Amino acid sequence: MATNSRLIVHAPHERIVIEIEANASGQRLTEWLRHADLPLNTRCGQRGLCDGCLIELVSGPLVRVDSGQVLVAADGPMLVQGCQCCPVPGSDATIQVPGRSLLAHRPQVVTSFRIDVCRAHDPLWQRIALDAEPLADRSDLASAACETFHHHRSRKPQEVPVHPDPELAAWLAVDRPVHALILEHHGEHWVLKPDTDSPDAESFGMAIDVGTTTVVAMLVDLTTGQIRNTASALNGQARLGDNVLTRINQCLQKPEMVRRMQHAVCHNTIRPLLTELVTESGITIEQLKSVVIAGNTTMLHLVAGVDPSPLGTAPFTPAFIEHRVLPARSLSLLPPTSEPGPSDAKGIADRSRNLKAPDPSVHLLPGAAAYLGADAIAGVLSTGMAYRDQPCLLVDVGTNGEIVLKQGDRLLGCATAAGPAFEGAGLTSGVRAGDGAISHIRLDGETAEPEIEVIGRRPPIGVCGTGYVDFIAEGRVSGLIGPTGRFSDRFAQHPRLVRRANHRGFEIEHCSDGKGIRITESDIASLLQAKAAIAAGIVCLLRRAELRPEEVATLYLAGGFGFHMNIDSVLRCGLLPGFSGEQIELVGNSSLAGAFVALMDSGVLEEMKEIA
């Protein structure tokens, strides 16, 4: 009779034991570890095409998923891919999980930004206070609210159509005091709704940037425009593939992946962020009235549950790029609402029972094309570059590397394959930006001895994107790295320059396990290719516009990467060819900034449509 077995896991800061039942077979190590809150970096979608989930088999057997071959560490620890192996029922095994193979739970992201455009206070959801004088005919309350609304906007009623909510007439028919009504933006029109809250109730909205790697959410007071709180998390889809093409390909091969991808980002990522923000801010879910989401075209398709497969094959036609409005509950963004409990104020309790569960509108911002999405359009708006007379360039350094050039009255844009190297993927000691990641590296000009900065002041586990850019720039200045991207012969005897498996590597940090954190010549080649992708996009756009870099008035460097980047390192490594430090402005998360502006000023939605 088969017996249960144990999987003993040694992680960077803990040791856990996973009990495996005798009849449990076929479940990959990545799944066992995910259930134990140790998700591996399965950036290729568990297809065995990357080294993101590499682990060490220390003792005991594992079995390969594809061939059934039993693997045993006979002569010391064996490197295996977690996504390609399963435990052997009835046999104990011990594995070592390196820090670089774990998904960072607390990625370093930009939740601050600059807004260089003027905006009105005209939120997508607003309460219209009515005159205190009672009206003889209660149906006139709706007309009074519309007049107040149009007066506020200085627009004629026919230019801003307002449709009554189906429940409004029944609500007004009840003999109760009515101090205000609600106007909510629904795309091409506004909807007039009953105000079911108390007159002094606070109302909130949420701006969200759904990135390929990271999701950032921000809670905003709709009355004052004050940012109450922000939170971020890894996009749950990262476990299914670390770039848009991988995710598109999975949806193309398996149609059921569309729903799974939507669940990963909406239910498993945005909903916990929303709950966290509401709880930490001391408000209720009923006070959340409107949500705005920016992201690239693939991400917004998956948020909406729309198949992105056409984006992966010519002619790359998206199912939609226009502004869409969807109910939050249809996307599983809201936690379940419990029934109201007993209340001393019986009238309020009775009224609460008669109301539907809160279901704020979710606005998906408009994009321009298959690979130039709402995140880029939001950046163009929030930086104000669309309104500049002089040539401007927006470079959003992320996994997809969107670039937009403003020249005269036209906008030119493209996307580049900037990732995954800038995210640490495929690199010897690469990790995403999070606690324990080396974020900045300085090399002594003569000895090339490194000085490092580590996120979270923890023992280093690897190097993230900004650290790699620093290393390339510093390496070129010190002479450690030659023009071809290889280590210079002048440093051939450097004690930190080691050769492993026919690859030379520079050891940035010695580790207690004797392996060390190092950057190899192969890593440098991958980084130079990623850097070249963005540089080529810039060169192509400038060439198309017949502009030279010095003719561009401002280059807006956007995204989490750009906000934390050392400008000197950016220029010295060649990421922004031909530009000077005086031309560059760090603008932070321009996608989130655009979502915030759209939430608080409904008029910019039309401007975004015109930009797109």
N, C-alpha and C positions, 0 to 999 in steps of 0.2 A: 504493500500500500504506500503510495507516494506521500511524502511529508512536506510540510511547509518549509520554505527556505528564507534566508535573510540576505538583503543587499546592504552592505555596509558602505556608507558614503562619507568620504573625507572631503569637506569643502574648505575654502580659505579660513573661515572663522567658526566652523562647527563640525561636529561629527553626528551623523544621524544613522538610524537603522530602519530600513524599510522591510516590513514583513510581506512576503510573497506567498500567496496560497498555492497549494500544489496544483490546482486545476487552472491557474492563471498562466496562459501562454500566449505568445504573439504580441504582447504589449511592449513597445519599444522603451529603452532606457529613458528617452526624452520625456515620455508620458509618465513613467514612474517618478521621475525627478520633478516634473511640473506639479504633480499632485502633492509632492513634499515641499512645495514652495521654493524649489531650486530650478526655475526654468532655464534651459540651455539656449544658446544663441543659434537657433535653427533658421538662419537667414536665407537658406536656399529652399525652404519649405519642406525640410526633411527628405530631400531627394539624394542626399549624399554627394552633393556637388561642391560643398565648401568645407572648411575646417573649423567652422564656428562652434561646433558642439564636440570638439575633441576632448576625450577624457582618457585617463590611464587605468587600464585593467591591472590591478596589483596582484590579486590572487583569485582563484576560482575560475569557473568557465562562463563564457557568454556565447550566444549563438547568433550568427549573421541572419538578418531577415531575408535576404535575397536568395542565398545558396544553402542555408541550413548548416553551414560550416561551424564547428565548435571551435572557439578561440580560447587558448589557455596561455597565461603569461608564464612561460617556462624559464626564460632567462632574464628575469627582471620585468618591470612594468612594461605593458604593451599599449601603444597609442591606438585607440579605436574611435570611430564616430558613434556618438550616442544615439543618433537617429537611425543607425543601421544595425543595431544590436539589441538583443533581448536577453533577459535573465534565463538561465536554464532551470526549469522547475525541479525542485528537490535538491538543488545545489547552491550552497552559499557562495557569494562573490564579494570582493572588496574593490571599490573603485576610488580614484582620486579625481576630483573635479577642480581644475584650475580656475582662478578668478576670471581669466580672459574668456572662458567658455560660458560664463553666466550672463544672462540678461541683466543689465543694470536696473534696479528697481527705482533708483532716484537719479534719473539723468539730469545733467546740468543743462537747463534750458533758459531761454530768454523770456521773461514775463514782463519786462519793461520795454518801452518803445518811445519813439518820438512821433508826434503828429504835427506835420508842417502845413496843415490846411485849416482854414477857418470852418467852423461848423455851427449849425443852429442847435437849439435844444428842442428836438422834435422826434422823440423816441417812437419806436415801432409800436409800442403799447403806451397809451396815455389816458389818464383820468380827466374828464371834462367836468369841472365844477359848474353847477347850475345856479341860477339866481335864487336867492333865499325866498323870494316872493312866490307863494303858491300860484299855480296856474289852474284856471277853471277846467280846461280840457287836458287830461294827463297825456294825451297823445302829442300835445305840443312840446312835451319834454324832449322828445327825439329831435324835433326841429330846432329847439333851443340849443341842444348840444351841438348840432351840425353848424349852426350859425357861429357859436363860440369857436368851434374848431376851425372853420374857414377864415374867421377873423384873425385867429392866431397865425394862420399860414399865409394870410394876405392873398388868397387864391379864390377864384370863383368856384361855386359848388360843382358846376359841370366839369371843371378841370380836375377835381379831386372827388370822384364819385364815392358816396357812402351808402352801404347797403345795411339795412337792419338785420340783426341776428334773428333767426326764426323764433327764439324764445323771448325776444324783447317785448312783444305785444302782451304775452301772458304775464310777464313780470310787471309791466306797467299797469295791468288791469287790477292787480292786488292793491288794496288800500293801505299803503305804507309810505313813510317819508322817503323821498328820492332826492338826494343831495348831489349826485353825480352819475354820469354814464361813462362807459368805456369805449374808446375807439382803438381798434387794432388793425394794423396794416396787413393786408392779405395779397400782396403783389400788385395787381392792377387797380385795386380798390381798397377802401377801408370798411371795416365791419363795426357797426354800432351795437354794443352789448350792454346788458344790465350790469351795474356795479354791485357785486355781492359781498364786498368787503366793508368793513367799518370805515367811516370817513377819514380817520387818521391812520389807516393801515399803510405800511411801507410796501413798495412794489419794486421788484428786482428783475433784471435781465441778465443774460449770460452771453459772453462772446467767447467763441471757441476756435482755435486753430488746430485742425486735424492734419498733422504732418504724417509723412510716410513712417517715420520712426517715433515721433513724440507727439502727444496731444496736450495742449495747454488750454485751460479753462479759466475764465475770469468772471467774478460776480460783480455786478454793477447796480448801484441804486438808480432806478429810472427817473426819480424825481430830481436828484441833485447831480447825477453823472459821476458820483464818487465811486472809485473802485474799492470794493469792500475786501476782496480776497482773491488770491490766485492759487491754482494747483496744477500739477502736471503729472503725467504718467506715460510710460511706454505704450505706444499703440499696440493693442492686443493682437493685431494682425502680424506683428513682427515675428511671432512664433511660427507663422505660416509662410514666411518669406520676407526678406529684408528690403525688397525694392518693388516698384510698381509692376515691372515686367514679369517678375516671378508670380505675383498675385494675379495679374491678368491671365498669364499662362495657365495657372491652376483653375481659374474660372472657365477657361476655354476647354480644358480637358475634362473637368468635372463640374457640370452645371450646379450641383448642390453646394459647391464652394462659395457661391455668391451669398447664400443665406448664412453660411458659416462665417464668412468674412464680415458681413454686416453685424452678426451677433458679437464678434470679437471686438469691433470698434465701438458699437453703440451700447450693448448690454455690459460688456466686460471692461470697457475703458471709460466712456463718457458718463455712464450712469454712476459708477463709483466716484468719479470726480465731482459730479453734480451733488451727490449725497454728502461728500466731504465738505464742499463749500457751504452748503446749506446748514449742515450741522455745526461746523466751526464758527459760522457767522451768527448763530443763534436765531435763525429764522425758520419758517416752515416751507414745505414744498409748495403750498398754496400761494405763497408770495412770489413765486417765480412765474413771470408773465410772458417772457419772450426769449428766444434763443437764436443767435446768429452764428453760422458756421462757415469758415473759410477753409480752403484746402485745394489740393490739385484735383484735376478732373477725375482721376481714378478714385481718389479717396471719397469724393462727393458721390460718385456712382455707388460705391460700396456702402456709404452711410445710408443712401436712399434705397438700398437693396436692388439696384439696377445692374444688370450684367455689363461689366466693362470689357468683355471679350473683343468687341469691334475696335477698341483702342489698340489692340495688339497686332492687327493686320491691316494692310493697305485697303482702302484709303484713310484709315484711322479716324473713323467718323464716330463721335460721341453720341450717346443716346440723348443727352441734353447738356447744354451749357448755360441755359437761361436761369434766371432767379426762380427758385422753387420754394413753396411754402407747404410744410407738412406738419401734421399733428405729432407732438412729442411721443405720445403713447404708441403710435403706429410704428415708431422706431425703437421702442423699448428703452427710451432714455430715462424714464421716471420710475422710481421704486413703487411698489404696490401701495395704495392708499388704504389705511385702516379706517374702520367705521368711527364716527365721532363718539367720544365717551360721554358720560353724564356731565351735565353743566348746571351750575346754579342759575345761570341766565337761560331759562327755558326757551325763550323766544329765539335766542341765537342758536341754541342747539337744534331746535326744530327747523330753523332755516337751513342749517348746515346739512341736515339729513336730506333735504330736498334738492341739494345741489349735486351736479355731476362732479366726478373726480377731476382735479385740475389737469389741464391738457394744453400747455402753452404752445404757441406756434413756433415752428423751427424754420428759420430762413436759411436756405443754401444759396450763397452768393453766386453771381454770374461769373463765368469764365470766358476765355477767348477761343480755345481750341483744345485738341486732345491732350497736348503736353504743355499747354500754357493756361493754367487754371485760375480759379478764383483767388488763390493765394497771391499770384502775381498781380492780378487786377487790384486786389486789396492793397498791395504794396505800392502800386503806381498812384493810387488815390491818397494813401496816408502820408506818403513822402511829399506830396504836392507836386511831383515832377510833371504831372499831366498839365499843370498850369504854368510851367516855367517857359520863358521865351528862349532861353539858351539851351543847347543840347545837354541832356542828362542821361545817366545810365544807372539802372537798378540791377544789382547782382545779388541774387538770393542764394547764398552758399548753403545748400542742403543736399539731400540725396539726389534730387533731380536738377539742381542748379539752373533755375530759371533766370533769364537775362532779358531786360526790356530797355530799348533805346528810344528816347524822345528826341525828335528832330523836327522843328517847325510845328506843323499841325498833324504830324503822323507819328505813330508808334510802331516800332519793329520789335519782334520778340522771338526767342527761341528757348529750348530747354537742352541741357547738356547732361551727359552721364557722369556727374561729379562723384557720385558714390560708387561702390561702397567703401573705398579706401579711406576717405575722410571720416568715416564712421568707425575705422579700425578693423573693418572686415577684411579677411584674407591676409592680414599682416601678422608677423611672428608674435608680437606682444601687443597687438592692437586690441583696444577695448573702447566701448562707447563712453562718452563723458559722464562720469558718475563718481561716487566716493571711491577713492583709491586709484583713480586714473591720473597719470602724470599729464598735466595740462600745459605746462611751459617748461622749456629746456633752454639753458644758456650754456655755451661752451667757451672755455677760456681761449682767448685769441692765440696763445702760444702753445699751451699744453693740451687743448681740447678736452680738459677735464669738465664734466657736466655739473651743472647746478640745476636742481629741479624744483617745481612746485606741484604739489599733489592736492587734488580736490578732496575736501573733507578732512584734511590733515590725518589721513590714515596711512598705514603701510601701503606702498605702491603695488598694484597688481598688473599694470600695463600702461600703455601710452594711448591717449585719445588724439583726435584730429589736430587740435591747436598745438599739441606737443610735437607732432610730426612736422607741421609747417615750420615751427621754431627750429627743429633739428636740421631740416634741409637748409634753411636760411643761414643758421649759425655754422653749419658744416661747410657751406660754400665760402663764408667769410674767413673761417679759420684755416681753410685749406684741407680739412679732413675729407671732404667730398670733392671729387674732381669734376670736370665739365661733363663727363659721360654718365655721372651718377654713381660711379664706383669710388671706393675709398682710395685715397691717394697713397702712393708708395712711400711718401714721406713719413706716414704714420704706420708703416707696416709692422713696426716693433712696439706699437702702443700696447700697454698691458690690457686695455679694454677691448682691443680688436681681436676677436676670436674667430676660429673657423669651425663650423659645425655642418656636417653633411654636405660638403663642397660649397658652402655659402659662408662668406665672411660677414660677421655681424659686430656691431659696436655695442658693448654692454653698458647700458645707461645706469642700471642699478643692480648691485649684487643682492641676491635673495638667499634666505636661510636654507632653501632646498637645493642650493647650488646651481640652479638653472639660470637665474638672472633674467632681467628684462633687457632685451636687446633689439636693435634695429639693423636689419640685414640689407644687403645690396638688392635683394629681390623686393624687399619692402619699399626701398627708395624708388625702384623702377615702377611699382604699382602706384605710388604717390605721384610720381611725375606724370604718369598717364592720366590720373584723375585731374591733376592740376592743368594739364594740357587741354583737357576737355573744356573746362571753363574758359581758359585763355583763348582757345580756338573759337568758342562761341562769341566772345567779345570781339575778336579780330574779324569774324565773319559779319557781324552786325555793323561794325564800323566801316568795313569795306563796302557793304551794301549801301550804306548811307554816304559813302565817299567822305568820311571824317577821319581825322587823325586823333589819337588819344588826347593830345594837348588842346584840342578844340572842344572837348567835353568839359562843361563847366563844373559839374558835380557827379561823382560816382557814389551812389548810395549802396553801402555794403550792408546787406540785410541777413536776417536769420540768426539762430542761436550761435552758429559757428562764427558769423561775421561780428557779432556784438562782443565776443570774448577774444577776438583775434588781435594779435599784436600787428599794427599796421606796418611797422618796419619789416617784420618777418614776411608779411604778405607780399610786399614789394620786392624784397630781396630774393624770394623763392620763385618769382615770375608768375604768380597767380593773376596779377592785373598788369599785363604787359604795356609799358609805355606811360603809365600813370605815375603821378607824384602824390606824396602824402597830403599836400594842400588840397587836392581834388577830392579826397575821400572823406565821406561822412558815415559814421556808424549809426544805423537807425534801429537796430534791434529787430524784434519780431514784427516786421511790417505787415505780415498777414493778420496777426492778432490785432494790430493797430487798426487795420481796415475794418475788421469785424466789429471792433468797439465803436468806430465812427458810424458804421451802418446801423448799429443798435440804437445809438443816441440821436441820429439825424437821418430820418427816413428818406429825406431828399437825395442823399448821396447814392441811393440805389439806382436812380435814373442816371446819375453820372457814371456809375460803374458799368451800366449797360452801354453807355456811349463809349467809354474807354474800351470795353471788350469788342 
